[in-house]
């Protein structure tokens, strides 16, 4: 019994009955984002941001620089990402391939403040790399701080992310095509043009979009490696507006500019973007690549993989080295460290769960809208709403919630809740982008079957959706949890003596000249992140149902 | 049986209430390094609570700048009784919130080497900004701010942003005090040698210790930490003949606080020998009052400024925007 492909006009009650999860999630998000923005704007009577951008050459410079560095970072990360992902795809039987790919997952879960320590130790002004190059007679007179530093850090985080997002595209090329190509005697260039590029384009836009948004709203990296006022991003300008100048309405206006630009980027990408899951790309389907065994390409691939791996591994090794040569026992035997670690892990898991709840509401309803009501635009709107929160500055939400909660007298009791909530909103897009496509996929394949079998509710979730979304869900939950562990911004906004998380403890040690102890704390932080990632990823991803 | 239980409960409730009413709670907003386990906070809390029969609660904010913006944000809703850790440059902005009350104490006898008179803000420690250098990589440290600025082949340095950090603002005012109307030119001259501008002291000092640059903006007292805790003389402060800019850290009580008496008591306690004894080796600043013993050995031989610089807080507040704009323009070329 084929269903009509006409758009169905349901009644109001029907919409509420079927779509309530999405309505609740989206209302919640809109209320929080809208409420906090207007709370900040309401602190002064006039908003003069248009004037500001019109008159202030400084703000215009900030905007241009933000776009410029984000564009460059994206170009480099995704450009090199394509080359390296291709090398990985070609060398299926490389020894240690699996291990290297797992290592490349580490920067994604490394807290920014820790990674920056490692990056400066290796690539900084007096970093290991520069000193060794000098010994070899090469000298590079330029200043690392500024655009070079920002780019190095952004590539450190986003090159591995790009590789892992792009790699699954190769799995989607049917093995018949490879065989056909071999029969036709295609060379490497032709293979790329006719087989690989078409498969890549669908993931490329999504990858570039995420990387661009992450770099556009980059904050901690720019603050430490930016070098000075000539390399300020909008996100940094927002932070500055909330310091000595204390001008919340200006911060909110800047945040609106950032949000607008990011929405435009997302919307234009959404037009030709098939949202792709970030999977690990470990699947090894048997296939024959005509250029796989050629030693010319082997050398090239090994070189690319080795270079990328060392680029990523060196800063991580520097962190480990600084940690194990520090006052290890002194720091590790400190019960405060473990209390802080426990607190961080708790907050992270709570934030990930909250994000999951919000995302599931949006995703399931978005799918219902698409399949049941044939309402593509509302469906996309929910998807976009959940993906845009990357661009919402945590300082703005945090300060806004503070202003709202203040007259109620519950600010201090609510601090932990606010930290969890802000983190959940920040990491929401990862779940949207990872679980969303899998859920849609399940819909495309099984929606009709489920209707015919009258399979719905809990049973459908358990037998149809769960097997499909389990893995991306585990991965994105793990990602969310680790990102929340490393968060510092929101925790610092409240009371750093009330909620001492691991990053706060790290900063306390910085503030007390205890930089050697901070190095050990950083190592513990990175290990905690990796552990939480593994446990959540494996725990959910490999669950038997 | 039932009535006995009832009576028991009533007595218990009364006891709880009585106990609750007895312990007054004094809330102090301060910066996080003050209350961290290495800062003066824990000891001071213990000492004050032992004596006052009250609870002392610290609310730790990121730093002095966060302290001021929190005060502006909270306004009359603030639950702070005392705000501790603003520096002298921020006093006027803080006063303009209209939230602060006069301390009513006579501070003419303080051991502060700088003239300080204010009916609202009570100083609790002070220090001087200085460029700290690594004596292993920098043999000829600059001898004056003028020399540092004008030596175009000089060493690279790390400074803090005057929009986000109190040392950064301090340097801005230091350059102002020495170069006056030529401050903007001085910044342009210095700009090529500024390795990076960080958001706060911690990031700058961390990069400096990692060897990223041989010079960093910090305090004359920083070498005392390295000597006292690490036993090394490697890091030293450069003595500048054209003067060092001072930082005076102050506290004030809030006018709407329901615990005025307790707040007064704490302010008085702040100037006591016990409190001042804690400051040098936890906050790494100079005490403003008498200490029971001479300063630890690590403090002897520190740079003694031949000239102390401090601009009028009123002038700072009125000109800050203009000067920061100048700084921005000079550094973003």
Interface residues (C-beta under 8 A of the other chain):
Chain A: X58 X61 X117 X120 X121 X124 X125 X126 X143 X145 X146 X149 X223 X224 X225 X226 X227 X228 X229 X230 X239 X240 X242 X243 X244 X245 X246 X248 X336 X399 X402 X403 X406 X407 X409 X412 X492 X493 X495 X496 X497 X498 X504 X507 X508 X509 X510 X511 X512 X513 X514 X515 X518
Chain B: X32 X33 X35 X36 X37 X38 X39 X41 X58 X59 X60 X61 X62 X65 X66 X68 X69 X72 X73 X74 X77 X79 X90 X93 X156 X161 X162 X163 X164 X169 X191 X194 X195 X196 X197 X198 X199 X201 X202 X203 X205 X206 X207 X209 X210 X211 X212 X213 X222 X225 X226 X229 X284 X320 X321 X327 X328 X329 X331 X332 X333
